[in-house]
Amino acid sequence: MKICIAQLRPSVGDPDCNLKKIERAVQEASEKGAQLVVFPEMFLTGYPPKDLLLQNWFAERVEQAAAALAALSAKHPELGILCGLPPSAPGGKWHNSAVLMQGGEMRALQHKTALDDSVFDEHRYFVPGEGGATASFEGETLTIAIGEDSLASLAGQSAALGIVIAASPFHLGKPQARISSLQKAAKECGFPLVFVNQAGGQDELIFDGASIFCDSQGRVTVLPVFAEATLVIDTDAPAPASTELPASDAAWLYGALKQGLHDYLAACGQARVILGLSGGIDSAVVCALAADVLGPENVRGVIMPGPFSSPGSVTDAEALAANLGIKTHVVPITDLYEAYLGALKDILTDRDPDVTEENIQARIRGSILMAFANRFGGMVLATSNKSESAVGYATMYGDMVGGMAPLADVYKTQVYALAEYINGRREIIPQSTIMKPPSAELRPGQKDEDSLPPYKILDPIIAAYVEEGRSAADIVSLGYAQETVDWVIKNVNRMEFKRRQAAPCIRVTKAAFGAGRRMPIAAKY
């Protein structure tokens, strides 16, 4: 059977736009002689639509779009259309379903059985269905399933072909694990498998695409990652050549961040960005990423030297801007800082300078960035990373301001790997930025390690606690000092209120703050 895999990015909440994409893919599939075209999970509405599914007006739009899909199928009787959509279910909820249509008639309907609450809260919206259904199509018996977790349900099925439609979000290592799971499932089932995944970014989530055809011998074809793609495959033939996958974790990370930032800005109607350039590694990586996504002409960097900024911070920021070809502005903040100190002299003179004075500088910079956004248009990008976010090493209403924080699910050690990846062909981020010890430069001689454990120690502890759910005792048993582990866990727990006010991030780990780890704010644990 010839099947067109339609690995596409839907627009959440816009069934009309998604119908147009379906129509174009159907036309392409027909022209290429396909018998069946397959779209991702919940493609008609886009995924995840979240509480749009609780709105009556949206339910009406879904019904109208489903009727239009049937009409489109009637216009192409030569082609089957398998698409994810949500039919209504008892109790005011929905099913997450796959419908197979041909000639305007429904040939099969399969409801999702393994609902996913890891990042989707599917039990809030959907009623699970029953698995094991098969359908007859073009003289072949198909088994249809929804979601990556449904692979186990295919074992023991008697069919000529298995089709899985999914909206499987990315995190590091997941595409490779998915490929292995498909190979194993195909060998166990004894029939070919087609896995069609959504592509593109949606809010914090990245859908990496990487759809898969796996023949009965376990040979695999993988479609491009972080991109829309269509491919017609013949399930009776060996798997064709596969796309080349990213060669390193840094390459995977960069691809995910680039796709996520591009789609987020586009969906928010933002064509320009503003960010502070400190001369540090985080702002340099975010700036290079933004210039790659939007073009350097749409990126504006603001250099804001303060009373404790080193000369190298300004020259490194200027060198980065020159390498990228972006526009910059230099706005010194020392006079503003002194004015703040003067206005607050009655409460600041009773003790030595502390975090109060440090945070005033950060908040001055945040206000300046927002002024540039208001004046010139565009979204401010926050530049903090996951290591800082985890333990609260960022200033509310200061360096946390912005509409998106691209690195907020990227550990500091990974930021350095990204910098080296960005510099793979030519030096974009100055080596002096990469080599100097990280510092917020908010007091004389300040270094991050004055307040934090070294990042090569801090990052694995955060990952063990946040992503793996390990206890303090477990982490200490890995060789980390008890005092350090206790400090990290204490700060991760107590900074939940600060993270709740942070800009959205792009999820690239199993447990991104917000998108993949939702903890109570006011709690003792």
DRENVEX-454555 format. One record per residue (C-alpha): residue number from 1; residue in three letters; x, y, z. Coordinates in pm, 1 decimal, always signed. Example, Ala and Ser with C-alpha at 12.3 -4.5 7.8 and 13.67 -1.06 7.14 Angstrom:
BEGIN
   seq   type          x          y          z
     1    ALA    +1230.0     -450.0     +780.0
     2    SER    +1367.0     -106.0     +714.0
This chain:
BEGIN
   seq   type          x          y          z
     1    MET       +0.0       +0.0       +0.0
     2    LYS     +124.1     +348.4      -85.1
     3    ILE      +86.6     +583.6     +210.1
     4    CYS     +160.2     +954.1     +227.8
     5    ILE     +299.9    +1052.0     +567.0
     6    ALA     +192.5    +1412.0     +630.1
     7    GLN     +423.8    +1534.9     +904.8
     8    LEU     +285.1    +1885.6     +943.9
     9    ARG     +249.2    +2163.4    +1200.7
    10    PRO     -112.6    +2247.9    +1285.5
    11    SER     -231.8    +2584.4    +1413.8
    12    VAL     -385.1    +2535.8    +1756.7
    13    GLY     -740.5    +2668.3    +1771.1
    14    ASP     -767.8    +2726.6    +1394.6
    15    PRO     -944.4    +2431.6    +1227.4
    16    ASP     -992.9    +2632.2     +907.1
    17    CYS     -618.1    +2681.1     +867.1
    18    ASN     -558.7    +2313.0     +941.1
    19    LEU     -818.4    +2211.9     +682.6
    20    LYS     -627.9    +2409.1     +421.0
    21    LYS     -311.5    +2216.9     +509.8
    22    ILE     -505.1    +1891.1     +487.8
    23    GLU     -640.6    +1988.8     +146.7
    24    ARG     -292.4    +2067.3      +10.5
    25    ALA     -151.7    +1741.3     +145.4
    26    VAL     -443.7    +1542.9       +4.1
    27    GLN     -386.3    +1696.2     -338.9
    28    GLU      -13.8    +1616.2     -321.5
    29    ALA      -79.9    +1260.0     -205.7
    30    SER     -328.7    +1204.2     -487.6
    31    GLU      -87.1    +1335.0     -748.4
    32    LYS     +184.3    +1099.9     -621.5
    33    GLY      -41.6     +796.7     -643.3
    34    ALA      -88.5     +738.0     -271.1
    35    GLN     -385.4     +534.1     -152.0
    36    LEU     -391.0     +674.5     +199.8
    37    VAL     -271.2    +1001.5     +356.8
    38    VAL     -207.5    +1008.9     +731.2
    39    PHE     -203.2    +1317.6     +954.4
    40    PRO      -88.2    +1353.4    +1318.6
    41    GLU     -292.5    +1326.4    +1635.9
    42    MET     -562.6    +1592.6    +1686.5
    43    PHE     -447.2    +1764.5    +1368.8
    44    LEU     -785.2    +1915.6    +1291.8
    45    THR     -779.7    +2132.7    +1606.9
    46    GLY     -405.5    +2149.8    +1660.0
    47    TYR     -251.4    +2002.9    +1970.5
    48    PRO     -275.6    +2070.6    +2257.1
    49    PRO     -584.0    +2298.2    +2246.3
    50    LYS     -610.7    +2291.4    +2627.5
    51    ASP     -920.9    +2468.2    +2761.3
    52    LEU    -1040.0    +2562.3    +2415.0
    53    LEU    -1199.8    +2218.9    +2439.4
    54    LEU    -1417.3    +2350.8    +2723.2
    55    GLN    -1561.2    +2637.1    +2517.4
    56    ASN    -1899.3    +2585.7    +2349.7
    57    TRP    -1810.9    +2812.0    +2057.7
    58    PHE    -1500.4    +2607.6    +1989.0
    59    ALA    -1700.1    +2284.4    +1992.9
    60    GLU    -1918.5    +2430.2    +1716.9
    61    ARG    -1611.3    +2514.5    +1508.3
    62    VAL    -1482.3    +2159.4    +1551.2
    63    GLU    -1812.1    +2013.6    +1430.3
    64    GLN    -1807.9    +2241.6    +1125.9
    65    ALA    -1448.3    +2147.6    +1047.7
    66    ALA    -1525.9    +1774.0    +1077.1
    67    ALA    -1810.3    +1818.9     +827.7
    68    ALA    -1574.5    +2004.8     +593.1
    69    LEU    -1323.7    +1720.7     +623.7
    70    ALA    -1591.0    +1472.6     +516.4
    71    ALA    -1676.3    +1694.4     +219.2
    72    LEU    -1308.9    +1706.5     +121.0
    73    SER    -1293.6    +1328.4     +138.1
    74    ALA    -1594.3    +1306.4      -93.6
    75    LYS    -1405.2    +1511.5     -352.8
    76    HIS    -1115.9    +1260.4     -347.5
    77    PRO    -1275.5     +913.6     -344.7
    78    GLU     -950.6     +767.5     -476.8
    79    LEU     -776.4     +844.2     -147.6
    80    GLY     -827.8     +749.6     +214.7
    81    ILE     -774.4    +1021.5     +476.4
    82    LEU     -668.8     +926.4     +829.4
    83    CYS     -675.0    +1228.3    +1059.4
    84    GLY     -671.8    +1301.1    +1430.3
    85    LEU     -969.6    +1494.4    +1567.4
    86    PRO    -1188.7    +1513.3    +1879.9
    87    PRO    -1545.7    +1379.3    +1854.4
    88    SER    -1766.5    +1456.1    +2153.3
    89    ALA    -1803.4    +1198.8    +2428.1
    90    PRO    -2051.7    +1146.3    +2714.8
    91    GLY    -2023.2    +1373.2    +3018.0
    92    GLY    -1929.4    +1689.5    +2832.0
    93    LYS    -1583.1    +1560.5    +2742.7
    94    TRP    -1425.0    +1449.6    +2417.8
    95    HIS    -1251.0    +1153.1    +2267.2
    96    ASN     -903.8    +1193.2    +2122.9
    97    SER     -963.5     +999.4    +1805.5
    98    ALA     -842.2     +892.1    +1464.0
    99    VAL    -1099.4     +884.6    +1186.1
   100    LEU    -1043.2     +703.9     +857.0
   101    MET    -1254.2     +849.5     +576.2
   102    GLN    -1294.5     +757.5     +211.9
   103    GLY    -1540.5     +898.0      -38.7
   104    GLY    -1695.4    +1114.5     +230.2
   105    GLU    -1780.7     +814.2     +447.5
   106    MET    -1624.2     +713.9     +778.1
   107    ARG    -1453.6     +376.3     +737.7
   108    ALA    -1309.2     +349.3    +1088.6
   109    LEU    -1298.9     +539.0    +1417.3
   110    GLN    -1041.9     +467.1    +1687.7
   111    HIS    -1034.7     +644.0    +2025.4
   112    LYS     -711.9     +697.3    +2217.6
   113    THR     -672.7     +448.3    +2499.0
   114    ALA     -354.1     +555.3    +2679.2
   115    LEU     -425.1     +913.8    +2783.9
   116    ASP     -117.5    +1126.4    +2859.6
   117    ASP     -106.1    +1350.1    +3165.5
   118    SER     +269.9    +1413.1    +3165.3
   119    VAL     +235.7    +1750.2    +2991.5
   120    PHE     -112.5    +1734.9    +2835.6
   121    ASP     -359.8    +1679.5    +3125.6
   122    GLU     -558.9    +1460.3    +2887.9
   123    HIS     -791.6    +1323.6    +3156.3
   124    ARG     -915.8    +1679.6    +3204.2
   125    TYR    -1056.7    +1679.5    +2851.1
   126    PHE    -1085.0    +1325.3    +2716.2
   127    VAL    -1255.5     +994.7    +2786.5
   128    PRO    -1033.8     +695.2    +2706.2
   129    GLY    -1148.9     +449.8    +2442.8
   130    GLU    -1093.2      +80.7    +2390.9
   131    GLY     -800.2      -50.0    +2191.9
   132    GLY     -753.6     -342.1    +1960.9
   133    ALA     -975.9     -220.9    +1676.6
   134    THR     -888.1     -305.2    +1318.8
   135    ALA    -1019.8     -169.1     +990.5
   136    SER    -1038.0     -303.2     +638.2
   137    PHE     -900.6      -68.4     +374.5
   138    GLU     -806.0     -139.7      +14.0
   139    GLY     -821.5     -512.0      +84.4
   140    GLU     -580.1     -485.8     +378.1
   141    THR     -641.1     -510.8     +750.4
   142    LEU     -511.7     -206.8     +938.7
   143    THR     -470.4     -158.4    +1309.2
   144    ILE     -482.2     +205.8    +1417.2
   145    ALA     -354.3     +351.4    +1743.3
   146    ILE     -301.8     +699.1    +1888.6
   147    GLY       -2.9     +822.0    +2087.0
   148    GLU     +344.8     +690.8    +2145.6
   149    ASP     +234.8     +498.3    +2454.8
   150    SER       -3.5     +290.0    +2242.7
   151    LEU     +276.4      +89.4    +2079.6
   152    ALA     +239.0     -191.0    +2331.6
   153    SER     -124.5     -237.8    +2228.3
   154    LEU      -15.8     -343.1    +1878.3
   155    ALA     +145.5     -663.1    +1998.5
   156    GLY      -69.2     -966.7    +1923.0
   157    GLN     -273.6     -787.1    +1658.4
   158    SER     -348.0     -964.4    +1332.7
   159    ALA     -302.9     -705.3    +1060.3
   160    ALA     -111.8     -622.3     +745.8
   161    LEU      -10.8     -279.4     +869.8
   162    GLY       -5.1      -77.2    +1191.9
   163    ILE      -54.4     +299.7    +1190.5
   164    VAL      +14.1     +520.4    +1490.8
   165    ILE      -69.2     +890.3    +1484.2
   166    ALA      +89.0    +1104.4    +1754.3
   167    ALA     +168.6    +1444.5    +1895.2
   168    SER     +481.9    +1335.2    +2078.0
   169    PRO     +675.0    +1625.0    +2234.5
   170    PHE    +1051.1    +1642.7    +2223.1
   171    HIS    +1307.0    +1613.6    +2494.6
   172    LEU    +1669.2    +1513.9    +2462.4
   173    GLY    +1703.5    +1146.0    +2377.6
   174    LYS    +1335.9    +1089.7    +2301.4
   175    PRO    +1350.8    +1061.8    +1919.6
   176    GLN    +1622.4     +798.4    +1940.1
   177    ALA    +1425.9     +604.3    +2202.1
   178    ARG    +1113.2     +629.6    +1985.7
   179    ILE    +1294.4     +482.1    +1686.0
   180    SER    +1415.6     +189.4    +1896.3
   181    SER    +1063.9     +129.2    +2030.1
   182    LEU     +919.2     +126.0    +1677.3
   183    GLN    +1182.0     -119.4    +1557.1
   184    LYS    +1111.6     -349.4    +1847.6
   185    ALA     +734.3     -323.1    +1801.2
   186    ALA     +757.2     -396.2    +1427.6
   187    LYS     +964.9     -707.3    +1488.4
   188    GLU     +726.1     -828.7    +1759.2
   189    CYS     +415.6     -759.4    +1549.1
   190    GLY     +554.2     -902.8    +1228.7
   191    PHE     +397.2     -631.9    +1013.7
   192    PRO     +513.3     -285.9     +902.2
   193    LEU     +444.5      +19.7    +1117.2
   194    VAL     +384.2     +381.0    +1021.0
   195    PHE     +428.5     +642.8    +1294.9
   196    VAL     +316.1     +994.7    +1202.0
   197    ASN     +420.8    +1266.9    +1444.1
   198    GLN     +333.7    +1634.3    +1464.4
   199    ALA     +601.4    +1889.2    +1378.3
   200    GLY     +666.1    +2238.7    +1510.3
   201    GLY     +650.4    +2431.4    +1836.2
   202    GLN     +344.3    +2506.3    +2046.2
   203    ASP     +395.7    +2729.8    +2349.7
   204    GLU     +664.6    +2554.5    +2557.3
   205    LEU     +644.0    +2225.3    +2368.0
   206    ILE     +842.7    +2115.7    +2064.3
   207    PHE     +710.0    +1841.7    +1838.7
   208    ASP    +1014.6    +1709.0    +1662.4
   209    GLY     +843.0    +1532.4    +1373.9
   210    ALA    +1085.7    +1249.1    +1299.8
   211    SER     +793.6    +1038.2    +1173.3
   212    ILE     +887.4     +679.1    +1106.2
   213    PHE     +819.9     +396.0     +865.1
   214    CYS     +947.7      +65.0     +993.5
   215    ASP     +919.2     -239.2     +769.0
   216    SER     +854.7     -586.3     +906.7
   217    GLN    +1229.2     -653.6     +921.7
   218    GLY    +1289.2     -357.8    +1150.1
   219    ARG    +1448.2     -137.6     +883.9
   220    VAL    +1362.4     +224.7     +949.0
   221    THR    +1296.1     +540.9     +750.6
   222    VAL    +1293.5     +859.5     +959.2
   223    LEU    +1153.2    +1184.5     +820.4
   224    PRO    +1331.6    +1516.7     +888.2
   225    VAL    +1343.2    +1646.2    +1243.3
   226    PHE    +1212.9    +1990.1    +1349.7
   227    ALA    +1050.6    +2045.4    +1010.5
   228    GLU     +734.4    +1981.7     +815.4
   229    ALA     +770.4    +1703.9     +559.2
   230    THR     +567.2    +1465.8     +347.1
   231    LEU     +678.9    +1131.8     +212.5
   232    VAL     +503.5     +860.9      +12.4
   233    ILE     +617.7     +515.2     +116.2
   234    ASP     +525.4     +169.1       -9.7
   235    THR     +458.0      -59.0     +285.0
   236    ASP     +521.3     -367.4      +68.7
   237    ALA     +874.6     -250.6      -12.0
   238    PRO    +1184.1     -216.3     +205.2
   239    ALA    +1213.5     +108.5     +399.4
   240    PRO    +1372.0     +381.7     +183.9
   241    ALA    +1677.6     +580.9     +289.1
   242    SER    +1638.4     +770.2     +614.0
   243    THR    +1708.1    +1135.0     +685.0
   244    GLU    +2029.7    +1221.6     +866.1
   245    LEU    +1975.5    +1284.8    +1236.1
   246    PRO    +2160.8    +1549.5    +1440.1
   247    ALA    +2504.5    +1423.3    +1538.8
   248    SER    +2526.8    +1554.8    +1896.1
   249    ASP    +2316.9    +1664.2    +2192.4
   250    ALA    +2412.6    +2023.2    +2116.3
   251    ALA    +2283.2    +1983.9    +1759.8
   252    TRP    +1955.5    +1837.5    +1887.1
   253    LEU    +1924.8    +2118.6    +2140.7
   254    TYR    +1994.0    +2390.5    +1888.9
   255    GLY    +1745.1    +2248.2    +1640.3
   256    ALA    +1475.1    +2226.8    +1905.7
   257    LEU    +1538.4    +2577.8    +2038.0
   258    LYS    +1543.9    +2724.6    +1689.0
   259    GLN    +1214.4    +2560.8    +1593.2
   260    GLY    +1053.4    +2650.6    +1925.4
   261    LEU    +1155.0    +3015.3    +1918.1
   262    HIS    +1055.5    +3056.1    +1552.9
   263    ASP     +708.5    +2909.7    +1596.7
   264    TYR     +644.5    +3086.1    +1927.2
   265    LEU     +728.8    +3428.4    +1786.8
   266    ALA     +531.1    +3363.4    +1469.0
   267    ALA     +222.6    +3249.5    +1660.0
   268    CYS     +247.8    +3554.7    +1887.3
   269    GLY     +275.9    +3787.2    +1588.4
   270    GLN     +625.0    +3903.7    +1681.6
   271    ALA     +877.2    +3970.6    +1404.6
   272    ARG    +1145.9    +4145.6    +1615.6
   273    VAL    +1316.3    +4084.8    +1949.8
   274    ILE    +1512.6    +4289.2    +2203.6
   275    LEU    +1755.8    +4152.4    +2458.4
   276    GLY    +2020.6    +4271.7    +2696.3
   277    LEU    +2380.2    +4195.9    +2595.3
   278    SER    +2597.0    +4155.7    +2901.0
   279    GLY    +2902.8    +4009.3    +2733.8
   280    GLY    +2817.1    +3679.0    +2904.0
   281    ILE    +2759.3    +3335.5    +2758.3
   282    ASP    +2380.5    +3319.7    +2808.0
   283    SER    +2291.7    +3642.6    +2631.5
   284    ALA    +2540.9    +3559.7    +2355.0
   285    VAL    +2376.3    +3223.2    +2283.1
   286    VAL    +2025.3    +3370.7    +2291.0
   287    CYS    +2132.2    +3653.5    +2060.1
   288    ALA    +2291.6    +3417.5    +1808.6
   289    LEU    +1984.0    +3195.9    +1816.8
   290    ALA    +1749.6    +3492.4    +1765.0
   291    ALA    +1955.5    +3624.3    +1473.6
   292    ASP    +1941.4    +3281.2    +1310.5
   293    VAL    +1563.9    +3262.3    +1356.8
   294    LEU    +1463.7    +3617.0    +1259.7
   295    GLY    +1760.1    +3752.8    +1068.1
   296    PRO    +2006.2    +3996.5    +1228.2
   297    GLU    +1809.6    +4299.0    +1107.2
   298    ASN    +1525.5    +4201.8    +1342.6
   299    VAL    +1736.7    +4165.5    +1656.7
   300    ARG    +1824.4    +4462.9    +1875.5
   301    GLY    +2081.4    +4430.4    +2153.2
   302    VAL    +2099.6    +4669.8    +2445.7
   303    ILE    +2435.2    +4697.4    +2626.6
   304    MET    +2384.5    +4839.5    +2974.6
   305    PRO    +2714.0    +4878.5    +3161.0
   306    GLY    +2683.9    +4950.3    +3529.2
   307    PRO    +2914.5    +5051.1    +3812.3
   308    PHE    +3067.6    +4703.2    +3840.1
   309    SER    +3078.3    +4602.5    +3473.5
   310    SER    +3421.0    +4506.8    +3344.7
   311    PRO    +3551.3    +4670.4    +3025.9
   312    GLY    +3556.8    +4325.8    +2866.6
   313    SER    +3181.9    +4290.8    +2908.6
   314    VAL    +3117.7    +4583.2    +2675.4
   315    THR    +3382.9    +4485.1    +2420.6
   316    ASP    +3264.5    +4122.3    +2416.6
   317    ALA    +2904.4    +4231.2    +2361.6
   318    GLU    +3010.5    +4466.0    +2081.3
   319    ALA    +3221.0    +4193.3    +1918.0
   320    LEU    +2925.7    +3954.2    +1925.8
   321    ALA    +2699.5    +4216.6    +1770.4
   322    ALA    +2954.9    +4286.0    +1497.5
   323    ASN    +2992.0    +3915.0    +1420.3
   324    LEU    +2614.4    +3878.2    +1388.8
   325    GLY    +2545.6    +4211.1    +1221.5
   326    ILE    +2277.0    +4319.0    +1468.7
   327    LYS    +2194.1    +4670.9    +1581.9
   328    THR    +2301.4    +4767.8    +1934.4
   329    HIS    +2250.3    +5053.3    +2177.1
   330    VAL    +2470.9    +5139.3    +2473.8
   331    VAL    +2271.6    +5268.0    +2772.2
   332    PRO    +2488.9    +5313.4    +3083.3
   333    ILE    +2295.6    +5260.4    +3406.7
   334    THR    +2536.6    +5403.2    +3665.1
   335    ASP    +2361.2    +5740.6    +3691.8
   336    LEU    +2022.3    +5570.7    +3722.9
   337    TYR    +2163.4    +5339.8    +3988.7
   338    GLU    +2302.0    +5631.7    +4187.0
   339    ALA    +1965.2    +5806.7    +4162.4
   340    TYR    +1795.9    +5498.8    +4306.9
   341    LEU    +2046.0    +5486.7    +4591.4
   342    GLY    +1984.0    +5854.6    +4660.2
   343    ALA    +1608.0    +5811.4    +4665.2
   344    LEU    +1641.5    +5515.2    +4902.7
   345    LYS    +1922.8    +5649.1    +5119.6
   346    ASP    +1709.0    +5645.7    +5433.7
   347    ILE    +1669.0    +5266.9    +5416.9
   348    LEU    +2003.3    +5173.8    +5260.0
   349    THR    +2250.0    +5349.3    +5490.1
   350    ASP    +2191.3    +5134.3    +5797.3
   351    ARG    +2397.1    +4838.8    +5672.9
   352    ASP    +2648.1    +4725.4    +5413.3
   353    PRO    +2536.2    +4678.0    +5051.0
   354    ASP    +2372.4    +4342.8    +4981.7
   355    VAL    +2133.7    +4182.2    +4734.9
   356    THR    +1912.8    +4490.9    +4755.5
   357    GLU    +2162.2    +4703.9    +4564.9
   358    GLU    +2238.4    +4416.8    +4326.9
   359    ASN    +1873.7    +4369.4    +4235.2
   360    ILE    +1821.2    +4741.5    +4179.3
   361    GLN    +2071.7    +4719.2    +3893.2
   362    ALA    +1896.6    +4419.1    +3739.9
   363    ARG    +1557.4    +4589.0    +3762.4
   364    ILE    +1687.8    +4905.8    +3601.3
   365    ARG    +1804.8    +4694.5    +3309.1
   366    GLY    +1470.0    +4517.9    +3289.1
   367    SER    +1285.0    +4848.6    +3269.5
   368    ILE    +1517.1    +4974.5    +2996.1
   369    LEU    +1457.9    +4663.1    +2787.3
   370    MET    +1082.0    +4703.6    +2818.3
   371    ALA    +1113.8    +5068.5    +2714.3
   372    PHE    +1292.6    +4959.9    +2396.2
   373    ALA    +1018.7    +4703.6    +2331.2
   374    ASN     +749.6    +4966.6    +2371.8
   375    ARG     +929.6    +5218.4    +2153.8
   376    PHE    +1051.3    +4997.8    +1869.1
   377    GLY     +816.3    +4701.2    +1891.0
   378    GLY     +917.1    +4341.8    +1944.0
   379    MET     +939.4    +4090.2    +2224.3
   380    VAL    +1201.2    +4102.0    +2499.3
   381    LEU    +1386.3    +3771.8    +2535.8
   382    ALA    +1498.5    +3673.1    +2884.7
   383    THR    +1840.1    +3510.2    +2890.6
   384    SER    +1848.5    +3306.4    +3214.3
   385    ASN    +1918.4    +2933.7    +3203.4
   386    LYS    +1776.5    +2633.6    +3391.7
   387    SER    +2058.2    +2621.6    +3645.2
   388    GLU    +1980.5    +2977.3    +3754.2
   389    SER    +1604.1    +2928.1    +3739.4
   390    ALA    +1623.5    +2615.5    +3953.1
   391    VAL    +1789.8    +2782.0    +4249.8
   392    GLY    +1652.4    +3134.3    +4205.2
   393    TYR    +1972.3    +3297.0    +4078.1
   394    ALA    +1779.9    +3553.1    +3872.2
   395    THR    +1597.5    +3873.7    +3962.1
   396    MET    +1221.7    +3908.9    +3947.3
   397    TYR    +1124.6    +4211.1    +3733.7
   398    GLY    +1491.0    +4237.2    +3636.2
   399    ASP    +1674.4    +3985.9    +3419.3
   400    MET    +1362.4    +3765.8    +3427.5
   401    VAL    +1155.6    +4012.5    +3222.0
   402    GLY    +1050.5    +3903.9    +2876.6
   403    GLY     +792.9    +3720.3    +2671.1
   404    MET    +1006.7    +3410.0    +2622.5
   405    ALA    +1311.2    +3260.0    +2794.6
   406    PRO    +1467.3    +3034.1    +2529.9
   407    LEU    +1733.5    +2886.8    +2761.5
   408    ALA    +1522.9    +2837.7    +3073.0
   409    ASP    +1521.2    +2458.6    +3025.4
   410    VAL    +1890.1    +2445.5    +2928.3
   411    TYR    +2152.2    +2384.9    +3196.7
   412    LYS    +2451.3    +2616.1    +3215.4
   413    THR    +2689.2    +2339.8    +3111.2
   414    GLN    +2470.2    +2283.1    +2804.1
   415    VAL    +2480.6    +2656.0    +2725.4
   416    TYR    +2856.6    +2626.7    +2682.5
   417    ALA    +2807.9    +2327.6    +2451.1
   418    LEU    +2561.7    +2533.3    +2247.7
   419    ALA    +2815.7    +2814.1    +2219.4
   420    GLU    +3075.2    +2576.2    +2079.6
   421    TYR    +2815.7    +2437.9    +1836.8
   422    ILE    +2723.8    +2788.6    +1719.3
   423    ASN    +3092.7    +2856.3    +1659.3
   424    GLY    +3131.8    +2534.9    +1459.2
   425    ARG    +3191.2    +2706.2    +1124.0
   426    ARG    +3324.2    +3044.8    +1230.1
   427    GLU    +3364.0    +3242.2    +1548.9
   428    ILE    +3035.8    +3413.9    +1629.6
   429    ILE    +3051.4    +3410.7    +2007.9
   430    PRO    +3387.8    +3557.2    +2112.8
   431    GLN    +3622.7    +3308.6    +2276.3
   432    SER    +3675.2    +3561.2    +2555.6
   433    THR    +3303.9    +3527.2    +2638.3
   434    ILE    +3331.0    +3149.0    +2647.8
   435    MET    +3649.5    +3141.2    +2854.0
   436    LYS    +3581.1    +3398.8    +3125.5
   437    PRO    +3426.8    +3288.1    +3457.5
   438    PRO    +3051.9    +3359.1    +3460.3
   439    SER    +2949.7    +3662.7    +3665.7
   440    ALA    +2641.4    +3878.2    +3715.5
   441    GLU    +2876.2    +4176.3    +3774.5
   442    LEU    +2648.5    +4333.8    +4034.2
   443    ARG    +2920.3    +4386.1    +4294.4
   444    PRO    +3299.4    +4422.3    +4282.7
   445    GLY    +3478.5    +4107.0    +4167.9
   446    GLN    +3161.4    +3898.9    +4170.5
   447    LYS    +3165.9    +3543.4    +4030.0
   448    ASP    +2877.6    +3296.9    +4008.7
   449    GLU    +3072.6    +3047.2    +4218.1
   450    ASP    +3067.5    +3296.2    +4508.2
   451    SER    +2696.9    +3212.5    +4544.0
   452    LEU    +2655.3    +2879.2    +4365.4
   453    PRO    +2830.7    +2544.3    +4350.4
   454    PRO    +3036.0    +2500.0    +4031.8
   455    TYR    +2798.3    +2431.8    +3744.6
   456    LYS    +2956.2    +2093.3    +3670.7
   457    ILE    +2838.3    +1994.7    +4020.6
   458    LEU    +2518.7    +2200.6    +4038.2
   459    ASP    +2369.0    +2079.8    +3709.3
   460    PRO    +2379.2    +1702.6    +3778.8
   461    ILE    +2228.7    +1757.6    +4123.7
   462    ILE    +1940.8    +1961.2    +3978.3
   463    ALA    +1885.4    +1699.6    +3706.8
   464    ALA    +1882.5    +1415.8    +3958.7
   465    TYR    +1629.5    +1593.8    +4182.0
   466    VAL    +1405.4    +1761.8    +3924.8
   467    GLU    +1412.6    +1520.6    +3630.8
   468    GLU    +1474.1    +1187.0    +3798.0
   469    GLY    +1290.7    +1252.6    +4124.8
   470    ARG    +1577.0    +1126.6    +4339.3
   471    SER    +1590.5    +1192.6    +4711.8
   472    ALA    +1869.7    +1380.1    +4886.4
   473    ALA    +2010.4    +1052.6    +5017.6
   474    ASP    +2012.2     +902.8    +4667.9
   475    ILE    +2196.0    +1202.1    +4527.1
   476    VAL    +2454.1    +1199.7    +4807.6
   477    SER    +2514.0     +832.1    +4731.2
   478    LEU    +2623.5     +938.7    +4382.7
   479    GLY    +2922.6    +1113.1    +4539.4
   480    TYR    +2797.6    +1467.9    +4604.4
   481    ALA    +2850.4    +1644.2    +4936.5
   482    GLN    +2553.5    +1636.8    +5174.0
   483    GLU    +2576.3    +2010.0    +5241.3
   484    THR    +2573.3    +2093.1    +4871.2
   485    VAL    +2282.9    +1859.6    +4794.7
   486    ASP    +2077.6    +1999.9    +5083.2
   487    TRP    +2142.5    +2357.2    +4968.1
   488    VAL    +2038.4    +2282.6    +4610.7
   489    ILE    +1719.1    +2099.2    +4705.9
   490    LYS    +1623.5    +2367.8    +4957.0
   491    ASN    +1656.8    +2640.3    +4695.9
   492    VAL    +1479.5    +2446.4    +4422.5
   493    ASN    +1184.6    +2399.7    +4656.4
   494    ARG    +1163.6    +2752.6    +4789.5
   495    MET    +1196.5    +2926.9    +4451.1
   496    GLU     +875.2    +2787.5    +4303.9
   497    PHE     +700.7    +3123.0    +4354.4
   498    LYS     +966.8    +3296.5    +4146.6
   499    ARG     +956.8    +3045.6    +3862.2
   500    ARG     +578.3    +3074.3    +3843.5
   501    GLN     +625.9    +3437.3    +3737.7
   502    ALA     +893.7    +3361.3    +3479.5
   503    ALA     +857.3    +3383.5    +3102.8
   504    PRO     +766.1    +3062.2    +2916.6
   505    CYS    +1056.4    +2838.7    +2821.6
   506    ILE    +1116.1    +2586.9    +2544.3
   507    ARG    +1097.6    +2233.7    +2682.3
   508    VAL    +1402.8    +2025.3    +2596.7
   509    THR    +1429.3    +1806.1    +2909.4
   510    LYS    +1190.3    +1554.3    +3062.1
   511    ALA    +1092.5    +1795.5    +3339.2
   512    ALA    +1088.9    +2157.3    +3229.8
   513    PHE     +971.7    +2398.9    +3496.6
   514    GLY     +610.4    +2482.7    +3415.6
   515    ALA     +553.3    +2256.9    +3115.0
   516    GLY     +671.5    +1935.0    +3274.9
   517    ARG     +694.6    +1999.1    +3650.2
   518    ARG     +397.1    +2158.5    +3820.1
   519    MET     +456.9    +2186.0    +4191.6
   520    PRO     +256.3    +2368.8    +4458.3
   521    ILE     +382.2    +2716.4    +4544.5
   522    ALA     +272.9    +2737.8    +4908.4
   523    ALA     +378.7    +2401.1    +5047.6
   524    LYS     +633.1    +2241.3    +5276.0
   525    TYR     +811.7    +1939.9    +5133.9
